[in-house]
Amino acid sequence: MPESAPTRSRAETLVRESSKRALHAYGLATARWRAHPDFLLIGAKRGGTTSLWRYLSEHPDVLDLFPRPENLKGMYYFDEQFGRGDRWYRSHFPARVRRDRLGLGVPTVVGEATPYYLYHPLAPTRARAVVPDAQILVVLRDPVERAYSHYKERCANDTEPLSFAAAVAAEADRLAGEVDRIVADPGYVSFFHRHCSYVDQGRYAPMLERWFAAFGRDRVHVEISEEMYAAPQATFDRVTDRLGIRRHRLQDTAAHNAEPARDFDAATRAELVELLAPDVAATERLLGRALPWSRPAERRVG
């Protein structure tokens, strides 16, 4: 009896893998009948995208991706997978006929959530070329808390050997020349740019400006994660209004990855607050509003 359990486990694994391959092949074979997404949830990384994605997934007018594994929310198409081509991308979305049938006169939408899109230098122009009518959703978080959460995620994945202070000190060297390499070689995938940009991914203004330039400010909707967690229904209502779907009373308003890290060294935190203060001010000027992360003296929106 004890010896048969691993056999069953292996058999189950093989069945699951075979099923996944079959579904993937079916998606590719039917890609021509599948539409592009109506919205992109583009970040920020560790900024609240998982929470907003889960809220959206609960809405009856937001259709599932194809197929629907629980961990599937983003394609990484406009950043690292663009070489796979449009057929591969469309294979992940529901068929048009299914959307029409399920909608029955009620607007339905489908989208994806890839946090790296916000930061990747080529993602805005690529997305504009493929899905020019998409709504762009952004959730921004206190960049200091976001940086440490990003670092903790890398430690949990055993890909960051340095202490947080050392990783911050090493960031400039790690990122040196990476953007130029990405732009010069569109197929280049930068581990350091995506995974070790703890501070730089909190400099939101330049990223937002790229997306504003590509889609226009009226198609880029920005929410603040701290405000979303304080009032999830109000935030969700603004998002569903932007997407043109019915308002929906959330059943699960739990926040994911929202708590400030309790083991965040106070001195390092203070240094990052000072370092990122000009970037917070730049984001405030760009958005024309005060943000909850800045000190009152830094709030110069005009």
HELIX and SHEET records of a PDB file:
HELIX    1   1 SER A    4  ALA A   29  1                                  26    
HELIX    2   2 ALA A   31  TRP A   33  5                                   3    
HELIX    3   3 THR A   49  GLU A   58  1                                  10    
HELIX    4   4 PHE A   82  ARG A   84  5                                   3    
HELIX    5   5 ASP A   86  ARG A   90  1                                   5    
HELIX    6   6 ARG A   96  GLY A  103  1                                   8    
HELIX    7   7 PRO A  115  TYR A  117  5                                   3    
HELIX    8   8 ALA A  123  VAL A  130  1                                   8    
HELIX    9   9 PRO A  143  ALA A  156  1                                  14    
HELIX   10  10 PHE A  164  LEU A  175  1                                  12    
HELIX   11  11 GLU A  178  ALA A  184  1                                   7    
HELIX   12  12 PHE A  191  HIS A  195  1                                   5    
HELIX   13  13 ASP A  200  GLY A  202  5                                   3    
HELIX   14  14 TYR A  204  PHE A  215  1                                  12    
HELIX   15  15 ARG A  217  ARG A  219  5                                   3    
HELIX   16  16 SER A  225  ALA A  230  1                                   6    
HELIX   17  17 PRO A  232  LEU A  243  1                                  12    
HELIX   18  18 ALA A  266  LEU A  287  1                                  22    
HELIX   19  19 PRO A  296  GLU A  298  5                                   3    
SHEET    1   A 4 GLY A 111  ALA A 113  0                                        
SHEET    2   A 4 PHE A  39  LEU A  41  1                                        
SHEET    3   A 4 GLN A 135  LEU A 140  1                                        
SHEET    4   A 4 VAL A 220  ILE A 224  1                                        
END                                                                             
